[in-house]
Amino acid sequence: TLAFDFDTVKMGSKINYSFVFKNAGKNDLIIHKTKASCGCTASNIAKNIVKKGEKGKIDIEFNTSGRRGNQLKTITVTTNDPKNPVIVLTIIGYVRE
């Protein structure tokens, strides 16, 4: 899945989620970089080379401090996949005071 809905949380909470994927291609999948839409969102790649048939994951942390209302944050992932070289992961939800 390319989106995670954290529902409703209290301001100041840290949301953690792992996007898990499988390399169904014929070659190694290389994750060149990840870029978050704002400084409040961080990403960590477990390993940047995922062998054919293996699973990989990208861990995301969204810090809700100073945020309120509806939230939509994105993480852009750039890979060597010839069909989908750029993938956008989305985190959505509502932050209450």
Secondary structure, DSSP 8 states (H G I E B T S, - for coil): --EEEEEEEETT-EEEEEEEEE--SSS-EEEEEEEESSTTEEEEES-SEE-TT-EEEEEEEEE-TT--EEEEEEEEEEES-SS-SEEEEEEEEEEE-
